[in-house]
């Protein structure tokens, strides 16, 4: 499925192909919540990094979150969170550990997205008390990262799409 996205001020526009376009995964970690998730979580989608096309490169800035882990020195994440430097819109996440993937934030996608039949709520150990988790009967909840990947979730539910559609 071809996804088209943009920032709020439209200085940055992008497109990419995705075989896993369902916005089902809600991440409650402090990084996602503080950089993108006004409702207490962020939703990103999987896409093919080779197909990412961007206009407005000069208006993009990249943030590497600082990881604070018990017993370890603080260090910068390898994940690159791309934002519009004009309006602050979160656009996509790229991590060189998985160079074939790019993860656009669902909030930046302009293409109508399919409605997921269930959601996965993850990193719940890190959500603040004010955030209410509205999990449905079919939804899965996890204190940290689940074992099931974004691609595996789509495959389990037979929701993988062709990149051409």
Secondary structure, DSSP 8 states (H G I E B T S, - for coil): -EEEEE-TTSS-EEEEE-SB----EEE-SHHHHHHT-TTS-EEB-BEEGGG-EEE-GGGEEEE--EE--TTS--EE-SEEEEEETTT--EEEEEEGGGTTEEEEBGGGB-S-----SS-EEE-GGG--TT------TT-EE-SS--SS-HHHHHHHTT----TT-
